[in-house]
Amino acid sequence: METRAIRPGMVRIERIGPITRQDISRYAGASGDFNPIHIDEEFARKAGFKSVFAMGMLTSAHLSRLISDWVGPNNVKRFKTRFTGKVWPGDELELKCLVKEKNSDGTYELDVSASNQGNEIVISGNATVIAP
């Protein structure tokens, strides 16, 4: 594995999308989350939504991959997210990790988020990592 520096103030950003209905269906199959609100257009509309929408864990998974690609999967010690908005088919997302601080034990605190093309934050959270 290549050496990847990490220090407070560093930012890692990745853009993904557009998110497709196929992405949502594939994630349903992989995760076992077959809640019809995510995969059945008619059901979602009857529930008051404009369309089906992605599972929050799908976007969370993209964020966790961004972190683990950066520091290595064995160096992610804690990862926590909160779903703050919906991800609709066609949305393009900006995934962002900001290194906030170095802890006294040598670990680092990250702020993480995903926002859509309208700059609405759809997931926010934090992580604790070890420098690679």
C-alpha positions, 0 to 999 in steps of 0.5 A, a space after each residue: 500500500 502506498 504511503 498516504 499522508 494525513 493531517 488536520 485541514 486536509 480535504 478529500 472530495 469525490 463526485 459520483 453520479 448521477 445516481 440511477 434507479 439501477 444503482 438503487 435496485 442493485 444496492 437493494 439486492 446487495 443489502 437485502 433492503 427491499 423496502 418498496 419506498 426505494 424500488 416501487 415507483 407507485 408505492 413511493 408516490 402513494 406515500 407522498 414522495 415524488 419518486 423512489 429514492 436511494 437508501 441512506 446506507 447507499 450514500 453512507 457506503 460511498 462515504 465509507 469507501 472514500 475514507 477507506 480508500 484514503 487511509 486503508 480499511 483497517 485504519 477506520 476505527 469509527 464511522 457514524 452518519 446521519 441521514 439529513 436529506 433524500 437522494 433521488 434518481 438523477 442526483 449527482 453527489 459530492 462526497 467530502 472528508 475533512 480532517 478536523 484534528 489529531 487526537 492525543 492517541 495519534 488518531 484523527 477526527 474526520 467530518 464527512 458529508 455528502 451533498 447533492 447538485 443543489 448543495 443540500 447536505 444529504 448525509 453528515 457524520 464523522 469518523 476516527 481513523 489511524 494515519 496509514 
